[in-house]
Amino acid sequence: MSYGYYGSTLVDELNRLANGGTYPPRQNYLDEAGAAVAWANAKTATLGDTTDTVGVLNLIDNRKKSPGDYLDIAGICNLLAGTTGLEPAAALREIAN
């Protein structure tokens, strides 16, 4: 079951997840990294000084603590969604919140 809409972007999906599973009004959108941080904060992930999208998403997973162990954007989005082989936005569409 897909929770996002077909054709949505990575920014759309990160904002949806940061907003509790629904898309916020466009004027309230955060940039990619800001939305990732907002989603991580909502999930009470410990970010430390990490603010980049890939690092934040890896810390949401909570299994990849060292930057040397981080998955790339597609890998971490698929891991978080429990999917394989999807583009990042497509993977995030599969996450309810």
C-alpha positions as CSV (number, residue, x, y, z in Angstrom):
1,M,0.0,0.0,0.0
2,S,1.3,3.4,-0.9
3,Y,0.8,6.3,1.4
4,G,2.3,9.0,-0.9
5,Y,1.1,10.0,-4.3
6,Y,2.6,8.8,-7.5
7,G,5.1,11.2,-8.9
8,S,5.8,12.9,-5.6
9,T,9.4,14.0,-5.1
10,L,11.8,13.2,-2.3
11,V,11.1,16.6,-0.8
12,D,7.4,16.0,-0.9
13,E,7.7,12.7,0.9
14,L,10.1,13.9,3.5
15,N,7.7,16.8,4.3
16,R,4.8,14.3,4.4
17,L,6.6,12.2,6.9
18,A,7.7,15.2,8.9
19,N,4.1,16.3,9.0
20,G,2.8,13.1,10.6
21,G,1.9,11.4,7.3
22,T,0.0,14.1,5.4
23,Y,1.4,16.6,3.0
24,P,1.6,20.1,4.5
25,P,0.6,23.2,2.5
26,R,3.3,24.0,0.0
27,Q,4.1,27.3,1.7
28,N,5.0,25.3,4.8
29,Y,7.4,22.9,3.1
30,L,10.9,22.6,4.4
31,D,13.9,21.9,2.2
32,E,15.1,18.3,1.9
33,A,17.5,18.3,4.9
34,G,15.1,20.4,7.0
35,A,12.2,18.0,6.4
36,A,14.5,15.0,7.2
37,V,15.6,16.6,10.5
38,A,11.9,17.4,11.4
39,W,10.9,13.8,10.7
40,A,13.9,12.5,12.8
41,N,12.9,14.8,15.6
42,A,9.3,13.5,15.5
43,K,10.7,10.0,15.7
44,T,13.0,11.1,18.6
45,A,16.1,10.1,16.7
46,T,19.4,11.3,18.2
47,L,21.1,13.4,15.6
48,G,23.9,15.1,17.4
49,D,25.5,17.5,14.9
50,T,24.2,15.6,11.8
51,T,22.1,17.8,9.6
52,D,22.6,16.4,6.1
53,T,19.7,14.3,4.6
54,V,21.6,11.0,4.2
55,G,23.1,11.2,7.6
56,V,19.8,12.1,9.3
57,L,17.9,9.3,7.5
58,N,20.6,6.8,8.6
59,L,20.3,7.9,12.2
60,I,16.5,7.5,12.0
61,D,17.3,3.8,11.3
62,N,19.3,3.8,14.5
63,R,21.5,0.9,13.3
64,K,24.0,2.9,11.4
65,K,25.9,5.1,13.8
66,S,29.2,5.7,12.1
67,P,29.2,7.8,8.9
68,G,31.4,5.2,7.3
69,D,28.6,2.7,7.7
70,Y,25.9,4.9,6.3
71,L,23.8,3.6,3.4
72,D,23.3,5.9,0.4
73,I,20.0,7.8,-0.1
74,A,18.4,5.0,-2.1
75,G,19.6,2.3,0.3
76,I,18.5,4.1,3.5
77,C,15.1,5.0,2.1
78,N,14.5,1.4,1.0
79,L,15.7,0.1,4.4
80,L,13.3,2.5,6.3
81,A,10.4,1.5,4.0
82,G,11.2,-2.2,4.1
83,T,11.4,-2.2,0.3
84,T,14.2,-3.0,-2.2
85,G,15.3,-1.5,-5.5
86,L,13.0,1.6,-5.4
87,E,14.0,5.1,-6.0
88,P,14.2,7.2,-2.8
89,A,10.8,9.0,-3.2
90,A,9.1,5.8,-4.2
91,A,10.4,4.0,-1.2
92,L,9.3,6.7,1.2
93,R,5.8,6.6,-0.3
94,E,5.5,3.2,1.3
95,I,5.9,4.6,4.8
96,A,2.8,5.6,6.7
97,N,4.7,7.8,9.1
